[in-house]
Amino acid sequence: MPYDQALADRIGDLVTGEEGLTQQRMFGGLAFFVNGNMAVAASGQGGLLVRVDADDVEAWIIDDERVLPMVMRGREMRGWLRIVSDLTDPELEQWVSRGVAYARSLPPKSR
């Protein structure tokens, strides 16, 4: 399944102007990086992927139908969430901000 281009465009609009921003197609989706650290992505499996502090994942999984741990090849990916429903603009902005803030808190990587 190709990623949702409209979602990717909405994410792009929110991160435009972020210092150190790059984007790359990967895993069938479109990922957005801050200083080389992946922050958010329009997933090729549908929905939004958001990077958060692995120690805080349980706090964000408050609605088990919409916000789920990200699973790749049968393994839960610590520090990643999948948001599987359509998001309002304020909801998307909140999730993108969380992912960008966490990625920005990490040491920069060269890519």
N, C-alpha and C positions, 0 to 999 in steps of 0.2 A: 504494500500500500504506500503510495507516495505521501509525503508530508502535506499538510494543509497550508497551501500558499498564502491564503488570507490570514491565517494565524501567524505565519512567519512575517508577513508584512506588518501586522499589528505589533509584533515583538520588535521588529526593526524600527518602527516609528518611536517606540518607547526608549530604545537604547541609542538612538541617533545622538551623536555628540558626546557619548561616553568616551573618556580618555582610554586609550589602549584597546579599543574595540576591534575585533575581527569576527568574521563569520566563515563557516566552512560546512560544506555538505558532508555528512557522515552518518553511517548506520541508517541510510534511507531518509534522513531528516536534514534539517538545517540548524546548525549549532551556532551560538553566539558566545564568544570568548572575551574576557576582560584580562588584559595583561597575560594572555596565554592560558588562562584557566577557564574552562567551560563553565558558563553561568546558567544558561537556559537553552532550550532547543524546541523547535517544532518537530515532534517525533514522527518518524516514518511509520510507526505503529499507531499513530493517532494521539492527539492530545499534546500537552505541554510537559516537558521535562524540566525540573528545577533542581539546582544544586543547593543544598543546605548543609549546615553543620551536622555531621553524623550523630552527634550526641543529642540533637534536638529533633530528630525525625519523628519520634513518637508524639511530640507536642503538636506537630503539624497535621498528623493523621487523625483529624477530628471527625471527618465525614468519610466513612469507609467506602462509600460508593463513588466519591469524586476524587479523593486524594489517597493515592496508594503508594506503597514503596515501589520503586522502579525494579523490574525483574528483567534480567538479560540472560538468555540461554539457561533459564531455570534457576538462576541465582539472584538473590536480592542484592542490589547494589547499594551499599551503605552510603548515606549522604545524598541520595537522589530520590526525588518524588515524581510521580506521574499524576498529572491532573487530567482526568479523562472526560470532563464535560465541557460544554461551551462556557466560556467565561465572559462575564460582563467586562466592560472596559476598566472599571475600578478594581475588579478582582484580578484581571490580567496584570494591571499595573502593580498591584501589591505583590503578586508572585514573582514577576520579573524583577522588581526592586529587591526582593529577598535573595534571588539568585545572583544578581549583580553585586549586592553588598557582600555576600559570602565569597564570591570569586575575587573581589577586590581585597578581601582580608587575607588572602593567600599570597605567598611569595610569588613574584612574577616569574613566568617561564618564558624561555625563548622557544619559538616554534619553527 
